[in-house]
Amino acid sequence: MTLSLDTAPEIEAIQVAHLRKMPIHRKLALVNQMYQSVHTLALAGLKQRYPDETFVQHQRRLADLVLGEDLASQVYGPILENKLCP
């Protein structure tokens, strides 16, 4: 069984072996890089879907994606409409 449909099992075995040998600080750095990439892509998608909104509104919508709408609303309050934001 492979973890990825588009990777040959032999190549995947090499990748897994390298990951297992990798020091924890390097693994954490990779996770951080992946998180930053996902964050950047999500924010870019929000900016494309809501081009007239402010930075604060985009950040609030990102909180919806990360935390879920209910928790984001409890923590940050509702998303402000453009007419209320400068």
Rosetta silent file (secondary structure, phi, psi, omega in degrees, C-alpha in Angstrom):
SEQUENCE: MTLSLDTAPEIEAIQVAHLRKMPIHRKLALVNQMYQSVHTLALAGLKQRYPDETFVQHQRRLADLVLGEDLASQVYGPILENKLCP
SCORE:     score description
SCORE:     0.000 S_00000001
   1 L     0.000  136.996  178.652    0.000    0.000    0.000 S_00000001
   2 L  -110.001  160.391  177.786    1.263    3.459   -0.859 S_00000001
   3 L   -84.697  -21.654 -175.335    0.512    6.826    0.712 S_00000001
   4 L  -133.029  133.478 -178.788    0.291    8.573   -2.641 S_00000001
   5 L   -72.705  -21.803 -175.200   -1.386    7.451   -5.847 S_00000001
   6 L  -103.006   14.642  179.887    1.036    9.364   -8.077 S_00000001
   7 L  -124.826  131.517  178.808    4.301    8.045   -6.586 S_00000001
   8 L   -62.754  142.281 -178.698    5.861    4.682   -7.367 S_00000001
   9 H   -55.179  -36.510 -179.971    6.131    2.447   -4.280 S_00000001
  10 H   -64.673  -42.116  179.478    9.935    2.221   -4.649 S_00000001
  11 H   -68.994  -41.186  178.438   10.287    6.013   -4.655 S_00000001
  12 H   -61.476  -38.976  178.238    7.886    6.360   -1.770 S_00000001
  13 H   -61.434  -39.302  177.131    9.951    3.891    0.259 S_00000001
  14 H   -65.406  -44.347  178.927   13.025    6.075   -0.318 S_00000001
  15 H   -60.267  -45.592 -179.432   11.100    9.192    0.728 S_00000001
  16 H   -63.940  -40.818  178.500    9.825    7.533    3.910 S_00000001
  17 H   -61.188  -42.453  177.982   13.322    6.293    4.764 S_00000001
  18 H   -64.496  -41.745  178.945   14.686    9.837    4.397 S_00000001
  19 H   -63.553  -38.708  179.942   11.902   11.252    6.553 S_00000001
  20 H   -66.716  -33.476 -179.965   12.588    8.686    9.268 S_00000001
  21 H   -80.622  -18.184 -174.173   16.299    9.586    9.326 S_00000001
  22 L   -66.095  136.140  176.720   15.627   13.325    9.357 S_00000001
  23 L   -64.646  151.872 -175.571   16.330   15.157   12.637 S_00000001
  24 H   -59.278  -36.662 -179.456   13.267   16.474   14.455 S_00000001
  25 H   -64.136  -32.854  177.896   14.272   20.127   13.988 S_00000001
  26 H   -72.436  -39.634  177.412   14.290   19.605   10.216 S_00000001
  27 H   -61.839  -43.318  178.218   10.887   17.883   10.320 S_00000001
  28 H   -64.028  -37.485  177.035    9.473   20.796   12.302 S_00000001
  29 H   -63.395  -40.332  177.959   10.947   23.246    9.802 S_00000001
  30 H   -64.591  -42.363  177.893    9.223   21.351    6.967 S_00000001
  31 H   -61.510  -42.993  178.482    5.902   21.413    8.812 S_00000001
  32 H   -62.232  -43.037  177.945    6.292   25.162    9.350 S_00000001
  33 H   -61.927  -41.584  178.628    7.062   25.703    5.664 S_00000001
  34 H   -65.242  -42.304  178.240    3.994   23.682    4.674 S_00000001
  35 H   -60.025  -45.917 -179.889    1.820   25.641    7.100 S_00000001
  36 H   -61.982  -39.344  178.120    3.094   28.940    5.700 S_00000001
  37 H   -64.225  -45.592  179.318    2.389   27.745    2.144 S_00000001
  38 H   -63.632  -42.134  178.921   -1.156   26.669    3.010 S_00000001
  39 H   -60.158  -47.553 -179.381   -1.744   29.952    4.845 S_00000001
  40 H   -62.637  -43.919  179.526   -0.497   31.975    1.851 S_00000001
  41 H   -65.941  -41.917  179.162   -2.612   29.981   -0.622 S_00000001
  42 H   -63.225  -44.087  179.550   -5.740   30.247    1.540 S_00000001
  43 H   -64.569  -39.454  177.332   -5.286   33.997    1.925 S_00000001
  44 H   -62.391  -41.075  177.732   -4.731   34.380   -1.832 S_00000001
  45 H   -64.050  -40.522  178.338   -7.952   32.466   -2.480 S_00000001
  46 H   -65.335  -40.305  178.639   -9.865   34.698   -0.062 S_00000001
  47 H   -64.257  -35.345  178.857   -8.465   37.836   -1.703 S_00000001
  48 H   -71.209  -40.432 -179.572   -9.566   36.510   -5.083 S_00000001
  49 H   -74.979  -29.348 -177.110  -13.071   35.647   -3.857 S_00000001
  50 L  -129.321   67.796 -172.947  -13.482   38.884   -1.875 S_00000001
  51 L   -66.165  -23.076 -176.999  -11.397   41.488   -3.748 S_00000001
  52 L   -91.880   -1.373 -178.740  -13.114   44.504   -2.189 S_00000001
  53 L   -84.259  162.080 -178.238  -12.591   43.446    1.403 S_00000001
  54 L   -85.147  171.050  175.922   -9.925   44.787    3.724 S_00000001
  55 H   -56.589  -44.205 -179.084   -6.909   43.012    5.183 S_00000001
  56 H   -62.324  -41.768  178.837   -8.762   42.637    8.488 S_00000001
  57 H   -65.395  -40.667  177.696  -11.766   41.049    6.775 S_00000001
  58 H   -62.427  -42.450  178.888   -9.507   38.618    4.900 S_00000001
  59 H   -62.941  -39.345  179.514   -7.814   37.650    8.170 S_00000001
  60 H   -65.465  -40.236  177.053  -11.214   37.133    9.795 S_00000001
  61 H   -66.648  -35.293  175.891  -12.323   34.883    6.922 S_00000001
  62 H   -62.890  -38.604  175.973   -9.074   32.948    7.271 S_00000001
  63 H   -60.119  -37.882  175.913   -9.976   32.388   10.925 S_00000001
  64 H   -58.397  -43.396 -178.926  -13.250   30.856    9.700 S_00000001
  65 H   -67.820  -40.252 -175.254  -11.276   28.392    7.590 S_00000001
  66 H   -78.757  -46.102 -173.322   -8.809   27.523   10.338 S_00000001
  67 H   -97.175  -18.990 -169.831  -11.070   27.493   13.396 S_00000001
  68 L    93.227  150.247 -173.962  -14.493   26.929   11.862 S_00000001
  69 H   -60.934  -42.047 -176.775  -17.163   29.606   11.646 S_00000001
  70 H   -63.370  -51.136 -178.492  -18.629   29.051   15.109 S_00000001
  71 H   -66.853  -40.573  178.967  -15.364   29.249   17.040 S_00000001
  72 H   -61.038  -39.107  177.758  -14.031   32.112   14.889 S_00000001
  73 H   -65.932  -40.074  178.249  -17.216   34.084   15.604 S_00000001
  74 H   -65.306  -40.120 -176.036  -16.892   33.445   19.332 S_00000001
  75 H   -80.161  -45.236 -171.787  -13.230   34.475   19.378 S_00000001
  76 H  -110.524   -7.415 -176.502  -13.194   37.348   16.856 S_00000001
  77 L    83.425 -178.687 -177.247  -16.811   38.365   16.483 S_00000001
  78 L   -71.620  160.659  174.164  -18.713   38.620   13.206 S_00000001
  79 L   -72.749  127.451 -179.648  -17.151   39.510    9.879 S_00000001
  80 L   -76.555  140.840  175.934  -17.600   43.228    9.389 S_00000001
  81 L   -75.868  155.394 -178.854  -19.291   44.394    6.231 S_00000001
  82 H   -55.755  -34.540 -176.833  -17.358   46.734    3.918 S_00000001
  83 H   -67.519  -19.844  179.448  -19.597   49.647    4.761 S_00000001
  84 H   -92.873  -14.182 -176.791  -18.457   49.414    8.405 S_00000001
  85 L  -101.789  146.593  178.043  -14.739   49.179    7.643 S_00000001
  86 L   -68.555    0.000    0.000  -12.521   52.069    6.565 S_00000001
